[in-house]
Amino acid sequence: MSHSTRFPEEHMVMPLISPLVTSDFPEYLPIVRSVWKHVQMRFTPIEALIGTNRQSRANHYSFYPYLFRKEFPQISDSCYEALAVASVFYLEYVCLLDFIHDTPNKVMHAPFLMSLVHEQGTLALASILPIESVFWEYFTQYHHQTVASMMSDANAHSNSNRVFTEEEFITRASGKAALSKMVTTALAILGDNTSRISCLAESQDWFNAAFQMYDDVKDWREDLICGRSSYLLNHVMIEGGFINKADRNECAQVIPDDVGQYIYRSGVAEEVLNRAIEWCKNSLDAVDGLDLDGWIRLVKVLQARLERLRNDFSRLRLAPEKHAGKLR
């Protein structure tokens, strides 16, 4: 019995749509809805098996392959859709890896769910890429980068008594999202244009590092309260003299308002955001000359968000008395 027969469309629940889609990429909404119908047909039996429900959010990974379509116009609609479905499942897989890492005592069904979503992502890819394709060698490399990055994060949480270097952050942040590169690698192989693999991978590595930095700065308070480490908090905890060793237990004991005062007044947030803005420029430089208006637009959207966030921090630092209520 097929999934579509067992779980008809009228019983499916569409996910929340990220503001990134509705505000910045509204033309992709029909694609997002179509992709998520396929995702739900695959995910509903998983939820039934595991006995759990989740609130999903459709973000740019729901239309990620379509950002590169102008460079690979000869590839069929069905291939793009399969890659988008795989992207959604692998994002879920990485999020579950992250959840297990951040909350080791509350994993419950997560390892089983992680295995099943990885399976569905792989099945979607296998429907368009035969096992003998060189694609799977790249896929294995990207998967190993993801796992190695997660393990490096775990070691940093428990063992770091020094400031992380920028190079370490870029390696870990780009590695964590390395599976995103399977999309462009698949497109280059399916489109018989493997010379594009390297520059597209480099562009995504820079973008993923910048995106992680944006997330870390935006969510610093939540990360601190939950005992999660980040590049920003690592610098603040050590250089600000709050603790001698930036591990999750000691971070959780620090008063967030005190940390906030240091972040807002020291200029450290502006500094790391400026670096992330440069990484966006590097991402664009890596694919200069390619017909990638969708991807270029996504990178520029992130760059604009980074610039707005940096400017907000600058205003708070330069006129703290005017924004006293926000320095918390």
C-alpha positions in Angstrom: 0.0 0.0 0.0 1.5 3.4 -1.0 2.1 6.2 1.5 -0.3 8.4 -0.4 -3.1 5.9 -0.1 -2.6 5.3 3.6 -2.2 9.0 4.5 -4.3 11.1 2.0 -3.6 14.7 1.4 -6.5 16.1 3.3 -5.1 14.5 6.5 -1.7 16.2 6.1 -0.6 19.2 8.2 1.5 21.8 6.3 4.4 23.3 8.3 4.8 26.9 9.5 6.3 28.9 6.7 9.5 30.8 7.6 9.4 34.6 7.2 12.4 34.2 4.9 10.1 32.4 2.4 7.0 34.6 2.8 8.9 38.0 2.9 12.0 37.4 0.8 11.1 34.5 -1.6 7.3 34.5 -1.9 7.5 33.3 -5.5 8.8 29.9 -4.2 5.7 29.3 -2.0 4.0 27.0 -4.6 7.2 25.0 -4.7 7.4 24.8 -0.9 3.8 23.6 -0.7 4.4 20.9 -3.4 7.6 19.7 -1.8 6.0 19.5 1.7 3.2 17.4 0.4 5.8 14.8 -0.6 7.7 15.3 2.7 4.5 14.7 4.7 3.6 11.5 2.7 7.0 10.2 3.7 7.0 11.6 7.3 3.5 10.7 8.5 4.3 6.9 8.7 7.5 7.8 10.5 5.5 9.8 13.1 3.0 6.9 13.4 5.8 4.4 14.0 7.7 6.6 16.5 4.6 7.9 18.2 5.5 11.5 18.1 4.4 14.8 16.5 6.6 17.7 15.6 6.1 21.3 14.6 7.9 21.8 11.3 9.0 25.0 9.8 9.6 25.3 6.1 12.6 27.5 5.4 15.0 28.0 2.4 15.9 24.3 2.3 12.4 23.6 1.1 13.3 25.2 -2.2 17.1 25.1 -1.9 17.9 23.2 -5.2 15.7 25.7 -7.2 18.1 28.5 -6.2 20.6 27.0 -8.7 18.2 26.2 -11.5 19.4 28.8 -14.0 22.8 27.2 -14.0 21.4 23.7 -14.6 18.3 24.3 -16.7 18.5 20.9 -18.4 17.7 18.9 -15.3 14.1 17.6 -14.9 11.5 18.9 -12.5 11.3 15.6 -10.8 15.0 15.7 -10.0 14.7 19.2 -8.5 11.8 18.0 -6.4 13.6 14.9 -5.2 16.6 17.0 -4.2 14.3 19.4 -2.3 12.6 16.6 -0.4 16.1 15.2 0.5 17.2 18.6 1.7 14.2 18.8 4.1 14.9 15.4 5.5 18.7 16.0 5.9 18.0 19.3 7.6 15.8 17.4 10.1 18.6 14.9 10.5 21.2 17.6 11.3 18.7 19.3 13.7 18.2 16.0 15.5 22.0 15.5 15.8 22.2 19.0 17.3 19.3 18.2 19.7 21.0 15.0 20.9 24.2 17.0 21.4 22.6 19.9 23.3 20.2 17.8 25.4 21.8 14.4 26.0 19.5 13.6 28.9 16.3 14.2 26.9 16.9 12.4 23.7 13.9 10.0 24.0 12.9 9.1 20.5 15.4 11.3 18.8 18.0 8.6 17.7 15.3 6.5 16.2 13.7 9.4 14.4 17.1 10.5 13.2 17.7 7.1 11.6 14.4 7.2 9.8 14.7 10.7 8.4 18.2 9.9 7.2 16.7 6.9 5.5 14.0 9.0 3.8 16.5 11.5 2.6 18.7 8.8 1.1 15.8 7.1 -0.6 14.9 10.5 -2.2 18.4 10.8 -3.5 18.6 7.2 -4.7 15.5 7.7 -6.8 17.6 10.0 -9.1 21.2 9.0 -8.5 22.3 5.3 -9.1 24.5 3.7 -6.5 27.4 3.6 -9.0 27.3 7.4 -9.4 30.4 9.3 -8.1 27.8 11.4 -6.2 27.8 9.0 -3.3 31.5 9.5 -2.7 30.9 13.2 -2.3 27.9 12.5 -0.1 29.9 10.3 2.2 32.5 13.1 2.5 29.9 15.7 3.4 28.2 13.3 5.9 31.6 12.7 7.6 32.2 16.5 7.7 28.9 16.9 9.5 29.6 14.2 12.0 33.1 15.4 12.6 31.8 19.0 13.2 29.3 17.8 15.7 32.0 15.8 17.6 34.3 18.9 17.5 31.5 21.0 19.0 31.0 18.4 21.8 34.7 18.5 22.6 34.6 22.3 22.6 31.7 22.4 25.0 33.5 20.2 27.6 37.2 20.9 27.1 37.6 24.5 25.9 39.5 26.8 28.2 40.8 29.0 25.4 39.3 31.3 22.8 38.3 29.5 19.6 40.0 30.7 16.5 38.1 32.1 13.5 39.4 29.2 11.4 38.1 26.7 13.9 34.7 28.3 13.9 34.5 28.4 10.0 35.5 24.7 9.9 32.9 23.6 12.4 30.1 25.9 11.1 30.6 24.9 7.5 31.0 21.3 8.4 27.8 21.2 10.4 25.9 22.2 7.3 28.1 20.2 4.9 25.2 18.1 3.7 23.7 21.1 2.0 26.4 20.7 -0.6 25.0 17.4 -1.8 22.3 19.4 -3.7 24.7 21.4 -5.9 27.0 18.3 -6.3 24.0 16.3 -7.5 23.0 19.0 -9.9 26.6 19.3 -11.3 26.7 15.5 -11.8 23.2 15.2 -13.3 24.0 18.2 -15.5 27.3 16.7 -16.6 29.2 19.8 -15.4 31.4 18.6 -12.5 33.7 21.5 -12.9 31.1 23.5 -10.9 31.3 21.3 -7.8 34.3 23.0 -6.1 33.2 26.6 -6.5 29.7 25.9 -5.5 30.9 24.0 -2.4 33.2 26.9 -1.4 30.4 29.4 -1.8 28.1 27.4 0.4 30.9 26.9 3.1 31.2 30.7 3.4 27.5 31.2 3.5 27.0 28.5 6.1 29.7 30.0 8.3 28.0 33.4 8.0 24.6 32.0 8.7 25.8 30.3 11.9 27.4 33.5 13.1 24.1 35.4 12.5 22.3 32.7 14.5 24.8 32.7 17.3 24.7 36.5 17.8 20.9 36.7 17.5 20.4 33.9 20.0 23.2 34.6 22.4 20.9 34.9 25.5 19.0 31.7 24.8 22.3 29.9 24.2 23.7 31.2 27.4 20.7 30.2 29.5 20.6 26.7 28.0 24.4 26.2 28.5 25.2 26.1 24.8 28.6 27.4 23.6 29.2 29.5 20.6 32.0 31.5 19.0 30.6 34.8 20.4 29.9 33.4 23.9 33.3 31.7 24.0 35.0 35.0 23.4 32.8 36.9 25.8 33.0 34.4 28.7 36.8 34.3 28.5 37.8 37.8 27.4 35.1 39.4 29.5 36.4 37.7 32.6 33.1 36.0 33.5 34.5 32.6 33.9 37.9 31.0 33.5 36.6 28.1 31.5 33.8 28.4 29.0 32.0 25.1 29.5 28.3 24.6 29.6 28.0 24.2 33.4 29.8 27.4 34.2 28.0 29.3 31.4 24.7 28.4 32.9 25.7 30.1 36.2 26.5 33.5 34.6 23.9 36.3 34.9 22.6 36.9 31.4 22.2 40.7 32.0 25.8 41.1 32.9 26.9 39.3 29.8 24.5 41.4 27.8 26.0 44.6 29.1 29.5 43.4 28.0 28.3 42.2 24.6 26.5 45.5 23.9 29.2 47.8 25.2 32.4 46.1 24.1 31.8 46.0 20.4 32.5 42.3 20.2 29.2 41.6 18.5 29.9 44.2 15.8 33.3 42.7 15.3 32.1 39.1 14.7 29.2 40.4 12.5 31.6 42.3 10.3 33.6 39.1 9.8 30.4 37.3 8.8 29.6 40.1 6.3 33.0 39.5 4.7 32.2 35.8 4.5 29.0 36.6 2.5 31.2 38.6 0.1 33.6 35.6 -0.2 30.5 33.4 -0.9 29.5 35.6 -3.8 33.1 35.9 -5.1 33.4 32.1 -5.3 30.6 31.9 -7.8 31.3 35.1 -9.8 30.3 34.6 -13.4 27.8 31.8 -12.8 24.1 32.2 -13.6 22.9 31.9 -10.0 20.5 34.8 -9.3 18.5 32.8 -6.8 21.5 31.7 -4.7 23.1 35.2 -5.0 19.9 36.7 -3.8 19.8 34.4 -0.7 23.4 35.3 0.2 22.6 39.0 -0.2 19.5 38.6 2.0 21.7 37.1 4.7 24.3 39.9 4.3 21.6 42.5 4.7 20.3 40.9 7.9 23.9 40.8 9.3 24.3 44.5 8.4 21.1 45.4 10.1 22.0 43.4 13.2 25.5 45.0 13.3 24.0 48.5 13.0 21.5 47.7 15.8 24.4 46.8 18.1 26.3 49.9 17.1 23.4 52.1 18.0 23.1 50.4 21.4 26.8 50.8 22.1 27.1 54.5 21.0 24.0 55.6 22.8 23.5 53.2 25.8 21.4 55.7 27.8 18.9 56.1 25.0 18.5 52.3 24.7 18.9 51.3 28.3 15.9 49.0 28.3 17.4 47.0 25.4 20.7 46.4 27.1 19.2 43.3 28.8 
